[in-house]
């Protein structure tokens, strides 16, 4: 009978090395439940376009809709002017085209180059003027967006109560695009998150703070369906 294999009792070689990739003292300790953020704070908000469209049908007249679209059309014209006259690459292309135009005499070509270079030098002043025009037009849109923002929190709060009363996937959840077959508290998280966002929109639009950016104003109006966008609508992350 063979002898038993010797047991390695060396304190270093007897144990498998365990790398300390992230020391315990540097780990973020879990917070108590009562100090944690609300469960819906990091949840994707519900889609508010249906609610905004339904509110817009009640608060906007045909005259209001026509005025909103007129302001948007003016923004589109300002955006076209910016693309045509505030881009150095456009002027470079025009200079290139002029250099290839054999019908121009040397004097006419020199005059054309001077004209284009004067346009290039005027880009900063024209950009400031168009920025001011944009700000004026979007400020005129703010009262219309404020009407929607004031009605939205109450609309969402009513929907939350309806969902909690039903306690399952229904037409109300399908309306908001969050109809999971799950517990009602989980289903209403996106609505709670959207409710907080709606109150934030209302407060910033009322105070006209720097957070009430014109792009957010237009995004609310676009989601409500009261205007056809002529310029790109930026949506910041929630």
Secondary structure as UniProt FT lines:
FT   TURN            11..14
FT   HELIX           24..26
FT   HELIX           33..35
FT   TURN            39..42
FT   HELIX           49..59
FT   HELIX           62..85
FT   HELIX           88..100
FT   TURN            102..103
FT   HELIX           106..121
FT   HELIX           123..166
FT   HELIX           171..176
FT   HELIX           184..187
FT   HELIX           189..207
FT   TURN            210..211
FT   HELIX           214..224
//
